Amino acid sequence: MAHQLITYMHMLAVAVLVGKVVLLSFVVAPILAKTLERETFSTVVRQLFPAYYALGMGASIVGVVSVIGSRMIHPANPAWHLIAVLWLIILAAETYCRAPLTPQSNAMRDRLKEQESRGVVDPALQVAWNRLHQRSVFLNSMVLLVGLCLLWFTQRL
């Protein structure tokens, strides 16, 4: 019974993690970007991302707890070490994206908007914001890829 509950928790954590990335990246964000004005889109995304990353952090914590439980039941299976490392990588990425990356990105975007309203944009600030945004996209893609790896490894146990 305990093994089934732990397996269920682990698979649910993987499903939530992969589902949240796929839903936001391939459904919600493109639809919002196409239908909302730029300012409204920015406001919605600023509300959405902290919760989005918190959901990923929560799924990661459930994943780590399920790995600990699995190791208690099946201590001889070394695959759980790799799965634990993957969950910790995801937790680190989600935590970093929630803070400090998102607040830094928002602050830079606010400065860019202020400069745009005055008609003069600092190219270095634009480059810095672009880098933060690219880092966010990279980490989000990495979380999806690692989540899919977790799904593959877990179904093989």
C-alpha positions as CSV (number, residue, x, y, z in Angstrom):
1,M,0.0,0.0,0.0
2,A,2.8,2.5,0.9
3,H,4.6,1.7,-2.3
4,Q,1.5,2.4,-4.4
5,L,0.9,5.7,-2.6
6,I,4.5,6.8,-3.1
7,T,4.4,5.9,-6.8
8,Y,1.1,7.7,-7.2
9,M,2.5,10.9,-5.5
10,H,5.6,10.7,-7.7
11,M,3.6,10.3,-10.9
12,L,1.3,13.1,-9.9
13,A,4.2,15.4,-9.3
14,V,5.7,14.6,-12.7
15,A,2.2,15.1,-14.4
16,V,1.7,18.4,-12.7
17,L,5.2,19.6,-13.6
18,V,5.1,18.6,-17.2
19,G,1.5,19.7,-17.5
20,K,2.1,23.2,-16.2
21,V,5.0,23.8,-18.6
22,V,3.1,22.5,-21.6
23,L,-0.1,24.4,-20.8
24,L,1.6,27.7,-20.1
25,S,4.2,27.5,-22.9
26,F,2.1,26.1,-25.7
27,V,-1.4,27.2,-24.9
28,V,-1.9,30.0,-22.4
29,A,1.0,32.3,-23.2
30,P,0.5,32.2,-27.0
31,I,-3.2,32.9,-26.7
32,L,-2.7,35.7,-24.2
33,A,0.0,37.2,-26.4
34,K,-2.2,37.2,-29.4
35,T,-5.4,38.5,-27.7
36,L,-4.3,41.0,-25.1
37,E,-2.8,44.4,-25.4
38,R,0.9,44.6,-24.5
39,E,0.3,46.3,-21.2
40,T,-2.5,43.9,-20.2
41,F,-0.4,40.9,-21.2
42,S,2.4,42.2,-19.0
43,T,0.1,42.6,-16.0
44,V,-1.4,39.2,-16.4
45,V,2.0,37.5,-16.8
46,R,3.4,39.2,-13.8
47,Q,0.5,37.7,-11.7
48,L,0.9,34.4,-13.4
49,F,4.6,33.6,-13.1
50,P,5.0,33.6,-9.3
51,A,2.2,31.1,-9.0
52,Y,3.5,29.1,-12.0
53,Y,7.0,28.7,-10.4
54,A,5.5,28.0,-7.0
55,L,3.5,25.2,-8.5
56,G,6.7,23.8,-10.0
57,M,8.4,24.1,-6.6
58,G,5.6,22.3,-4.9
59,A,5.7,19.5,-7.5
60,S,9.4,19.2,-7.0
61,I,9.1,19.0,-3.2
62,V,6.5,16.2,-3.6
63,G,8.8,14.5,-6.1
64,V,11.8,14.7,-3.6
65,V,9.6,13.4,-0.8
66,S,8.4,10.5,-3.0
67,V,12.0,9.6,-3.8
68,I,12.9,9.5,-0.1
69,G,9.9,7.3,0.5
70,S,10.8,5.0,-2.4
71,R,14.4,4.7,-1.1
72,M,13.0,3.6,2.3
73,I,11.0,0.8,0.6
74,H,13.5,-0.1,-2.1
75,P,17.0,0.8,-0.7
76,A,18.9,-1.3,-3.2
77,N,17.7,0.5,-6.4
78,P,20.3,3.1,-7.4
79,A,18.1,4.6,-10.1
80,W,16.4,6.6,-7.3
81,H,19.6,8.5,-6.8
82,L,19.4,9.8,-10.4
83,I,15.7,10.6,-10.0
84,A,16.4,12.5,-6.8
85,V,19.1,14.6,-8.5
86,L,16.7,15.4,-11.4
87,W,14.1,16.6,-8.9
88,L,16.6,18.7,-7.1
89,I,17.7,20.3,-10.4
90,I,14.1,21.2,-11.2
91,L,13.6,22.6,-7.7
92,A,16.7,24.7,-8.0
93,A,15.5,26.0,-11.4
94,E,12.0,26.8,-10.3
95,T,13.2,28.5,-7.1
96,Y,15.7,30.6,-9.1
97,C,13.1,31.6,-11.6
98,R,10.6,32.6,-9.0
99,A,13.2,34.7,-7.1
100,P,15.5,36.3,-8.1
101,L,15.0,36.0,-11.9
102,T,11.4,37.1,-12.2
103,P,11.7,40.2,-9.9
104,Q,15.0,41.2,-11.7
105,S,13.3,40.8,-15.1
106,N,10.2,42.8,-14.0
107,A,12.4,45.6,-12.6
108,M,14.4,45.8,-15.9
109,R,11.3,45.7,-18.0
110,D,9.8,48.6,-15.9
111,R,13.0,50.7,-16.6
112,L,12.8,49.8,-20.3
113,K,9.1,50.9,-20.4
114,E,10.1,54.2,-18.7
115,Q,12.9,54.7,-21.2
116,E,10.6,53.8,-24.1
117,S,8.1,56.4,-22.9
118,R,10.8,59.1,-23.1
119,G,11.9,57.9,-26.5
120,V,15.5,56.8,-25.5
121,V,16.3,53.2,-24.7
122,D,19.6,52.2,-23.2
123,P,20.9,49.4,-25.5
124,A,22.8,47.8,-22.6
125,L,19.6,47.6,-20.6
126,Q,17.8,46.0,-23.5
127,V,20.5,43.4,-23.9
128,A,20.5,42.7,-20.2
129,W,16.7,42.1,-20.2
130,N,16.9,40.0,-23.3
131,R,19.5,37.8,-21.6
132,L,17.3,37.4,-18.5
133,H,14.3,36.5,-20.7
134,Q,16.4,34.0,-22.7
135,R,17.6,32.5,-19.4
136,S,14.0,32.1,-18.3
137,V,13.1,30.4,-21.6
138,F,16.1,28.1,-21.3
139,L,15.3,27.1,-17.7
140,N,11.6,26.5,-18.6
141,S,12.7,24.3,-21.5
142,M,15.1,22.5,-19.3
143,V,12.4,21.8,-16.7
144,L,10.2,20.4,-19.4
145,L,13.0,18.1,-20.7
146,V,14.0,16.9,-17.2
147,G,10.3,16.3,-16.4
148,L,10.0,14.2,-19.4
149,C,13.1,12.3,-18.4
150,L,11.6,11.7,-15.0
151,L,8.5,10.3,-16.6
152,W,10.7,7.9,-18.7
153,F,12.9,6.8,-15.8
154,T,9.9,6.3,-13.5
155,Q,8.0,4.1,-15.8
156,R,11.1,1.9,-16.2
157,L,11.3,1.2,-12.4
